[in-house]
Structures are given as C-alpha cells and as structure tokens.
Amino acid sequence: MAKDSDFSVNGPDSLGGAVLYILAGVAIASYGGYDYVQQTEAVRNSVEVDATVTELSIETDSGMSSNPGVEYEPTVEFEYTYNGTRYTGTKLYPANIERNYETRSAAESAIEDYEQGTQTTAYVSPDEPGDAFLKNKTSNAPIIAIGIGGVFALFAAFSAVKKI
C-alpha cells in the first residue's frame, strides 16, 4: 500500500499560530461548558407558562466551503405571558447554541409535537423571563461544542509540540 494514504496533521506554520489555535479550541470548549451549565440551571429552575405557537419552519444551511453539506435547523416562534408581561420566544431548548440536524426529517421530528396556532406549554426561568423555551430538557449541542473545541485544541497542541 502506498505511503501517501498515511494520516498527517498539518497545523499552523508557527508556534505562535499553534498557541492561537489552542486558545481558540479552549474558548469553544469553555463556551460549550458554560452553555451546558446555563441550560441545566434553566431546566432546574423553570416554571410552566401557557404559550401559543405562532411560527414553525425548517431552515436550511448549506454550510461553508470548509464544511460542505446541508444542515437543517428547526425554528419556532411562540408568544407567552409571564407576570403580566407578554414575550415572544424562539428557543426549542434552553441552550444558546442551536442544534442542527443532518436530515430534514430529523429536524421535522424535533418540532413534530407543535403546530402553528395551537396552545402548548413553554418553560421560563424566573430570573430571565424573556428567554423561554419549549422543551424542558437539555440539548446536546453544548456537549458537541465542548468536543469540537477539545479536539481542535488537542490537534493544535500536537502541532505546537512538533514546532518545538
């Protein structure tokens, strides 16, 4: 078998660039960790409110040249009242990092329990009443960000060690 099929990591050209990549990976993983803790607290402290679904759709993202392929994001909009104030919500899960799906059917299944114009239950954290969500459970999107950031930092660290 030919040698050109071997796996190789070609990182940044300089040690400074590798350190910058490490910091970027750590930042991505840290934000994922922060978002996971925030959504866990939101689920734990949430209260139920009546909501009306005003809009449902599936958005298509064609990706970037570095990440070709189509991803699908379920979007939802709903109105609710908390302590006498009307709000509009757009979150399916309490995470700030949106979850994308590889297939349209997977994205559709994420919102299949909701129908435009119908009443449903939304969840509100009393500390942030304008930030409601429909599914009172954590999303795995922050965990994916932690993994991506960690792998990015690991490859950058490997590249940095090769530069020393």
N, C-alpha and C positions, 0 to 999 in steps of 0.2 A: 504494500500500500504506500502511496506517495506521502512524503513528509508535509506537503502543503495543506493537509487536512488537520494538522495539529491545532489545538486551541491556543490562542495568544491574546494577551491583553495589552493593547497599546494605549496607554494613558496619556496624560498631559506631557508636554515636552520638557517641562522644568519642574524642579522640586516645589517652587512657589505655586505653580499651577496645580500640582497634586494636592498641596495643602488647601488651596482654594476649593478644589473638588471635594476633599474630605469635609470641609466646613459646610459646603452645600448639602452633602449627604446627611450630616448630623442635623442640620437645620430642618430638612424634610422629615427625618425620623422624629425629631423633637416636636415639630408641629403636629404630626400624626399622634404622638403620645398625648400632647396637650388636648387635642380634639377628642381623643378617646376618653380621657378623664372628664372633660366637659360634658360629653354626651351621656356618660354614665351617671353623673350628678343630675343632669336634666331628667333622665328617666326616673331616678330615685325620688326626686322632689316634685315631679309633675302632678298637676291636678287636671281632671277631665273638664272639658267645656264642650258645648254644642257648637258644631260648625256646619257650614254649607259649602259644598264643593262647587266652585264657580268655573274651574277650567281644568282640563286634563289633556295631556298630549305626550308624544314621544318625540324628543329632539334627536336629530342625527348629527354626529360629529365624525367627519371624515378623517380626522387625525392630522398628523404633521408628516413631513417627509421622513423624519427620523422614526416615526411610529405610524406607518401606514395601516389602514384598516378602518372599518367603520365601528363606532361605538354608539350605543343608544342610551339616552338619559330620560327616564320618566319625569315629567314635570307636572306639578299640581299647584293649584291656587285655591284657597278656601278663605272664607270670612268667618270670624268668630267674635264674641264679646266676652271680655274679662273685666270684672269690677266696673261695669258700666261703660267701658270704652271699647269701640269697635276696632278690630285689627284685620289685616289681611296676611295670611301665612302662605309660605311656598315650600315648606320643608316636608318631605316624606318621613325622614329620620331626623333625630336631633343633632347629628353630626354636621359640621360646617363643610366638610369635604363631601362632595356629591358622589354618589355611586353611579357608575356607568356599567352597562351590560354589553356583552358581545353579540347578542342576538336581539332582534326586535321582540320576539315572543317572550324572552326573559324580562325585558323592560315592561312589556304589557302585563305580565303576571305580577309585577311589583305594585301595579295600580289597579288590578282587576277587582279589588274589593270596593272601589269607589266609582261613583257615577256622577257626572255633571248634573248639578241642580238638586242633588239629594243631601239629606242631613247625615252627618257622621259625628264621630267623637274625635276631638283633637286634644292634644295634651300641652299644657302650659306650665312653665316653671314660674312660680310666683315672683321670683327675682328678675325675670326677663319676660314679661307678659307679651311682648311684641314678637317673640321668637318661638311660636308654637310649631308643633309637628304632629303628624297623623299616626305614625307607628311608634308605640311606646316601648321600643326596644332599640338596642344599639346596632349600628351599622358596622360592617367590617371594613369600610373604606379607610378609616384611620389606621387600621392594622396593616392594610396594604401599603399605605404611605410609610409606615414605620419600616416595613420590609424593604421597600424600594430604596428609601433613604439609607438604610443599613447596608444593603448590597452595594449601593453607589459609593458609600464611604469606604467599604471594605476593598473594593476594586481600586479606588483612589489611593488607599493606604498601601496596597500591594504595589501600585505604580511608584509611589513615593519611596518605598523601600528599595525598589530596583534602581532609583535615581541616586541613592546614597552610595 
